[in-house]
Amino acid sequence: MYFIVLAAMMNTTSPAPPLPLPSVVASYKTLKDCRAELITIGKYKGFELVRHPLLGNAVVRQYGDEGLTLIFCARDMRSV
């Protein structure tokens, strides 16, 4: 089982409220299905499909200099 995970990252020097933890938005039986969904999301305006060195295929949405949203696939280790 694979999950699409949504995470937010902020780039700020001032004290800010804590960011929400990454959250699972969808689940897929195979990594291929999960990656296919990432490709679909990457086609939306403002989203960009990238190859992240740590996460593999990912989708990024930049919010100026303030931060970004990162969407990626993760394996459900509970099913291993």
C-alpha positions as CSV (number, residue, x, y, z in Angstrom):
1,M,0.0,0.0,0.0
2,Y,1.3,3.5,-0.9
3,F,0.0,6.9,0.3
4,I,0.1,10.3,-1.3
5,V,1.4,12.6,1.5
6,L,0.9,16.3,1.6
7,A,3.5,18.4,3.5
8,A,3.9,22.1,4.0
9,M,7.2,23.9,4.5
10,M,7.7,27.5,5.5
11,N,10.7,29.7,5.0
12,T,10.5,32.3,7.7
13,T,12.9,33.8,10.2
14,S,10.3,35.2,12.5
15,P,8.6,33.0,15.1
16,A,5.6,31.3,13.5
17,P,2.9,28.9,14.7
18,P,3.9,25.2,14.3
19,L,3.1,23.7,10.9
20,P,0.6,20.9,10.7
21,L,2.2,17.4,10.4
22,P,2.3,15.9,6.9
23,S,-1.1,14.3,6.1
24,V,-2.2,11.4,4.0
25,V,-4.6,12.4,1.3
26,A,-5.1,9.1,-0.7
27,S,-3.9,5.5,-0.8
28,Y,-3.0,3.2,-3.7
29,K,-2.3,-0.5,-4.0
30,T,0.9,0.0,-6.1
31,L,3.6,2.6,-6.4
32,K,2.9,2.8,-10.1
33,D,-0.7,4.0,-9.4
34,C,0.6,6.5,-6.8
35,R,3.1,7.9,-9.3
36,A,0.5,8.1,-12.0
37,E,-1.6,10.3,-9.7
38,L,1.4,12.5,-9.0
39,I,1.8,13.1,-12.7
40,T,-1.8,14.1,-12.9
41,I,-1.5,16.5,-10.0
42,G,1.7,17.9,-11.6
43,K,-0.4,19.1,-14.6
44,Y,-2.5,21.5,-12.6
45,K,-1.7,25.1,-12.8
46,G,0.9,26.2,-10.2
47,F,2.1,22.7,-9.5
48,E,5.4,21.3,-10.8
49,L,6.4,17.6,-11.1
50,V,10.0,17.3,-9.9
51,R,12.5,14.5,-9.1
52,H,13.4,15.0,-5.4
53,P,16.8,13.4,-4.4
54,L,15.3,11.9,-1.2
55,L,11.6,11.3,-2.0
56,G,11.8,10.4,-5.7
57,N,8.9,11.7,-7.8
58,A,7.2,14.6,-6.1
59,V,5.0,17.6,-6.9
60,V,5.8,21.1,-5.6
61,R,3.8,24.3,-5.4
62,Q,5.8,27.4,-4.5
63,Y,4.3,30.3,-2.5
64,G,6.7,33.1,-3.3
65,D,9.5,33.2,-0.7
66,E,7.2,32.1,2.1
67,G,7.2,28.4,1.6
68,L,6.0,25.5,-0.5
69,T,3.7,22.5,-0.5
70,L,5.3,19.1,-1.2
71,I,3.2,16.1,-2.4
72,F,4.9,12.7,-2.6
73,C,4.4,8.9,-2.4
74,A,5.2,7.0,0.7
75,R,5.1,3.3,1.5
76,D,2.8,2.1,4.3
77,M,5.4,0.2,6.4
78,R,2.6,-1.3,8.5
79,S,1.7,-3.7,5.7
80,V,5.3,-5.0,5.3
